[in-house]
Amino acid sequence: MAKIKDEKQYQIILKRVEALMDIVTEDTPPSDPDFVELDLLADLAEEYEIARKMHLNLNIDANLILA
C-alpha cells in the first residue's frame, strides 16, 4: 500500500479528504468512487498520523535517556 512521504503530501491529502467529506454522505454506497477514495485517503492519513506520533514519542524518550 502507498504511504505518505512527508508533511506536504499529508496536507494535500487532508484537503482532499475534507472535500470528499462534503460529497460523501451516509447514503453514499461503498461502491461509489468518491466513497472508495475517501476511505483509502483517510486510512493513509491515519497511518501517517500514527507513525508521526510514534516518531515524536521515540524522540522524546531518547532525549530523556540522553539527559
N, C-alpha and C positions, 0 to 999 in steps of 0.2 A: 504494500500500500504506500501511496505517496506520503511525504512528510513535509511540514512547513519548515523551511530552512532558516528563516530569520524574521525579525520583528516587522519588516516591511511587508513580507508576504502575509504574515499574521494579520496585520491591519487591513490589507486588501481583502482577505477572506472574511474578516469581521464585517466589513462594509457590505459585501455580497450577501452574507447571512442576514444582515438587517434588511436588505432589500427583499430577499426571498421571504422573510417573515411577514412582510406586507402582502405578499402574493399567496402564500400557502396558508390555508385555514384548516380547522379541524375537519372540514368536509372534503378536503383535497385527498384524493385516493393515493395510496402509497406507490402506485404505478405511474403517477404523474411525474414528468421530468423535473419540474420545479421542486417537488417533494423529495425526489431522489437526490438532487443536487444539494438541497438544504441539509438533508440527513448526512450526506458524506462530508460536506464542509463543516458542519457542526462537530462531527466526530474528529476531524482533523484539528480544529481549533481547540477542542477539549484535550486532545493528546499533547498539543504544543503547550497548553497551559500547565498541564501536569508535569511535563518534562522541565519546563522553565522553573516551576516551583521546587521540584526536586533538586535542580541545579543550584538554585539560590540557597536551599537548605544545606546542601553539601558545602557550599562556600562559607556559610555562617559557621557550620560545625568545624570546618578546617581552621577558620580564623580563631575560634575559641580554643582549639587544641594548640595552636601556634602561639597564643597569647601568654 
